[in-house]
Every structure is written in C-alpha cells, then in structure tokens.
Amino acid sequence: MATIRDVARSAGVSIATVSRVFNGSTRVSEGTRRHVHEIAASMGYWPNSAARSLTTSRTLTLGVLLPDLYGEFFSEVIRGIDQTARREGYQILVSSSHADAETLVSATRSMRGLVDGLIVMAPHDGASRAIEQIGESLPIVVLNPRFPTNGFGAISIASFDGAYAVVSHLLRLGHRAIATVNGPVGNLDAEERLRGYRTALSEWGVEPSTRWEIAGDFTESSGYWSARQILRLHPRPTAVAAANDYMAIGLMSALRDSGVLVPQEIAVTGFDDIAIAQYLSPALTTVHVDAYELGERAVRRWLSCRSDEAKSTARDVLPTRLVVRKSCGAPAPESGKIAPAR
C-alpha cells in the first residue's frame, strides 16, 4: 500500500504539501492540488482517517441518530442530512436508537471518537438525560425535543399547526363528527397533533360526544385496525384525521375492504405528505412536512452552533403546509399555508 511519503516523492512535493492537500488547506494552489490527487489516485493512496483525526482533532464525520430508519419520512431526513453534509466536506454515520434512552446512550458511546458531532431525533419521553450526557462531550443538534434544550441547537416540526389546519379544513367542509387516530404515547409529534385536533374542535364548539380519539402507533397496521373501532361507533364519524400518512393508508385500506367509500361515506386525512400520498386512490389530503429540509436545516444549525454560541441555544421551527386532495371530499384540489402557531 502506498504511503504519504511515496506520494510526495512521486509528485515532487513535500510530505507537508500532500498532507495539506488532503486536509483541504487553502495554502495549496489548485494546480498542485490536482497534481497530487492524480498521483495519489494512480498509486491507490488515500489517507488513513483515524490517523488524520489524531493530528487534526477532526474526523469530518457527522453522527446521526434517529428513532427508526424505516419509511419515506426518515429516508428523506437522512437524504437531506447526507447531501448537505457532503457539500460541507462531511460524511455521515447513521444509527437507529429506537427511541430508547439506554440504546441512545449506547449508540453515542460507540460513535465517540468517530464523529465530530451529532444530530439526534428525540421526540420521546426519557431522552432528556441521555441527550444531556451526549452534549457534554460533543456539539449536538436535537430534532423534535420534548424538553428544554440548554447548550445545544434544536429544530421542531410545527405539528400543532398542521393538525389544527387539517381539522379546521374538515370543519369548514361541514364535518362535525371527526375522529382521530393518534400516534404512540409519549411521542411529542403525536401529542402536538392531538392538541391541534382538540383545539380546532373546541374553537368550533364541537361537543365531546362527537369526538373520538383512537390509539395508534404511526404504523399502517394500527391504522388498519383502527378502522374496525371506527366502524363500530354510533353515530359513525364522517371524517378521520390520522396523525400520519402510514396510519391513513392503513385506514383507507380497511375501509375499502369493508365496502366503505372514501370520501363519500368517511373522509380521511393524514400527516407528513410522504411521496405515495398523492398516488393513492383517492389521493390523500395531508399536511406537508419537508423532511429533506429538516435534515438540511439540522446540518446548517450544527455548523452554526460550532461558531456561534447564541445560535446553539435557539430553537428553530420547521413549518407545515396543508395539502388538499380528494380523500377529504373537497370540491377541488387546493393548498394553502397553515395558521401561525398558538
């Protein structure tokens, strides 16, 4: 295997120059940079990242911990993080914490020494202490924290706003018997979307007797089985606001299997606006969350936190947007911005 000395000798430059080329130093001309890279490539040389990190105190790697890696939403978050990080000269190291505080701490320990910082999504109970432990040793940005963020950056999704907007839309269409399928207990997004549902119904004066809150867990199967409960209700709801698109998809499948027409008999809405939502039949009315932008913002915030302590403690909010399609029974497709947070 070629060494840095071999590359320097073949390129006719010093070892220090080769080191500067691979460390991205601006003290090397573009011509020399290209020449060294060509020689290194022809010799099959690439610097040892572990050794380089010892001398530069940087790994040029960003750790990413998400509750799960399944589904379009998380894949878009990762894509936003990865593409933005690579533009800034970083690679990413991704792991799933499964929303468990103990696993979260274990995952960060395994990344110690391998990453320059972390982006962590922590919408569940029990994550606060784990995040504080992590933040003592690494610069960190937290996505959707349900606890005060002291000493590190945070970005939240405007889940309340989105739920309030979609339920208000159903109310404007004339629905008064509206059910919701909730996300998992202890999840910040689920709680905020439930709060938006309740607030919209209260402001419209809808009686509690015509509100139904069905337990779900953000999976298609929980949406499917929630339909059984909904079809047994008397009076039957005329609309259902699911807390995410996966549950809305499962719900629509179960209603179709039961011979119940959407939206003629029951209107259905979702949340997140995953790619397949627009291709369902009928197309799903939902709340758009730009998951790619969430990942992109996370990297930008992490980069700014390293140089600006004031920015590190600020909490950013990713806006959501109502996207109206046929599943809600609206007379024509339309979309609009949501109301400001309350």
Salt bridges, closest charged atoms under 4 A:
ASP6 OD1 - ARG9 NH1 3.27
GLU30 OE1 - ARG33 NE 3.78
GLU30 OE2 - ARG34 NH1 3.87
GLU76 OE2 - ARG79 NE 2.82
ASP82 OD2 - ARG86 NE 3.14
GLU88 OE2 - ARG300 NH1 2.59
ASP125 OD1 - ARG146 NE 2.70
GLU191 OE1 - ARG146 NH1 3.10
GLU192 OE1 - ARG195 NH2 2.99
GLU203 OE2 - ARG342 NH1 3.11
GLU213 OE2 - ARG198 NE 2.81
ASP272 OD1 - ARG193 NH2 3.52
ASP273 OD2 - HIS288 ND1 2.82
ASP273 OD1 - ARG325 NH2 3.08
GLU293 OE2 - ARG297 NE 2.89
GLU296 OE2 - ARG87 NH2 3.52
ASP316 OD2 - ARG297 NH1 2.93
